[in-house]
Amino acid sequence: MNDADNTQNSASQPLDERVNNRSQRPVSDAFKAFMASNWAPASQDLPGRDAVAGFAATRRKTVSARFPGERLVIPAGPPKVRSNDCDYRFRPHSGFAHLTGLGLDHEPDAVLILDPVAEGTGDDGGTHRATLYFRPLAGRDTEQFYADSRSGEFWIGARPTLAEFEARLGLATAHLDGLESAITKNVGAPEIGGTSIRLVRKVDENIDALVDTARYNTAKDPDNLDMGALDALDEKLSEALSEERLIKDAWEIEQMEVAVAATVEGFEEVVKSLPRALTHARGERVVEGAFFARAREVGNELGYDTIAAAGNNATVLHWTRNTGTVSAGELLLLDAGVEADSLYTADITRTLPANGTFTEIQRKVYEAVLDAADAGFAAARPGTRFREIHTAATTVLAERLASWGLLPVSVEEAISPEGQQHRRWMPHGTSHHLGLDVHDCAQAKRELYLDGILTEGMVFTIEPGLYFKNEDLAIPAEYRGIGVRIEDDILMTADGPVNLSAALPRKAEDVEDWMAGIYREADAGN
């Protein structure tokens, strides 16, 4: 073969295969035969039932009751490429995690299908039978074992078998090879004896395409298929999965407590790191790294990108670059959360004096925000509306801003819908639901979220703040460069709200004492 032939063959090689040009993997028959032999047999022992299994079954039954006679398709999602052939750590879609109880990274490409059956004949007497489709562990006598960098055991470690997942979850399982048939069988309009599908869209493009094709191929008039109406069907499923998470069950509340406890540990590690952060050109990154290390040690991951914002950066609501310095005399606003192995996350903010002591003006602003948070907590009572937390907290802020001479109008005018001048210094909301997502239940209807009634089992944040930017000429210079937010994770009980994150000090003097105590312990250990 001449050079021209080599060039032609190289040019015709598909792009998605070229990533393997560097690999130099052995392909001889001798290698394959030797690689497939002499492995210890896999254990035949099955694991016990996961604690979450019964709760997940109840969740599936609730969803089933909302959509009788329809096939429900909930993908976990595929791995996502970070750089060329390197993937991000996999995290399943939250709706999938909620209905299966699966956390961690076991199930890329998996799909949960709830197939309709006659009323009373489904799982636990419901109207659907659920099956988890996924790609199980390949045998060590297969090429996938050593050649597939995304799913081969040699590359990523062991994966559960179908039988193992079934034992753990109390949920029927099937190989991913049968997924296409499971989704498309008998698809069609119910009035002609077909089965309609509802899909959680924009999770897995391949599943979207498969469902769309099945709908098109079985439509009575495919050229005039109303895709908007079908999208609305799918949106109702996503809405239902989101709304089901508004009330946490006992297992979820336990996981929230786990996530909060781990986050408290992370905040303690940050305080330990502050002396080094004060001397580093990227002190905010020192802080970020200290929290991340603890999140990976005791949890699964960060629940969201850490905000480690010092000085004027603390007035940027979502400052996640974390490239700045941390200087003595400044405040550090740390907004961070550990995601537990179950994928439930905490979301806590504390504003800390970088050198351990608040200045007089910093303390004044801090205590105003704390009073606002306390007012929000006092307003959070079973039977009141979610939005009342925000009203209570921001009213306190408006009153303080007025007393400092910063409001250009009266408090009454500012807090009116036509005013809102006080929101210049706090343009965000005071609360959001929390759980599998840091902004959980985001697809829930407004009347169940913002206008919803606070109910036992809800978990949400209370997080007022004041943000006085260096560039803000509407305020005296002494306020500029100060950003304060205090955020706690709240569980609503029948008796009222419980602060899950109360282990982290909130009062200014308690914050100072807490930081000093950590430094004393560190000094004693040296």
Summary of the structure (lengths in Angstrom):
residues: 526
radius of gyration: 27.2
end to end distance: 69.7
largest distance: 86.9
contacts: 1657
relative contact order: 0.09
helix: 44%
strand: 15%
